[in-house]
Amino acid sequence: MTARTLNLDDSLYHYLLDVSLRETPLLKRLRDETQALPMARWQVAPEQGQFLALLVKLTGARRLLEVGTYTGYSALCMAAALPDDGSLICCDIPGDYNATARRYWQEAGLAGRIDLRLAPALDTLGELERQKQGGQFDLVFIDADKANYPTYLEHALRLLRVGGLAVFDNTLWSGRVLEDNPESADTRAIQALNRALKDDARVDLSLLPLGDGLTLCRKK
Ligand code: CA
């Protein structure tokens, strides 16, 4: 027994998946297809997708926002967990992978719930604020360009309702958060976000070592 988070070796990680992952055949097919793409590492871990779906149900979220969608795995997990009148706005830039996302959403019968907006996410988020969507979202999942993470936090806090949840992926960044004076702007931005969140009185906080690190911030 240990009073700290366990370090999962391969066999324990596979056990975790074996006894808890409920991935549908469609999600598995999407994950396999994505694994063959050059930027496959942009996809969330399957246990993260399942956790996001659980968060949607736990919080009763109806209006979701995703920043960084790629081939649509996390969006598909979250959209499937929404009630019938729920909706998800996805932000991504134009790429070959947009069509993959749309194809799987269509096949799942969930395309009607998902609005994919192809533009720099900062433009889409700013537009939502200008359209008086501030305070209208229940959950925001952020898994896009890391250099903008601190800026995405500010947008998320404006767009979320009180009690809404911002979820950031890759906050442990394969351990690179431990680097001193990193050259990578992405690493510096994640470090800055993590440090700033520690004392950010606007949110309740938990950093889960799930996947590559998943930080949950509840807007107070
Ligand atoms: Ca990610």
Residues whose N, C-alpha, C, O or C-beta is under 5 A from the ligand:
A	BS01	CA	R41 W42 D143 D169 N170
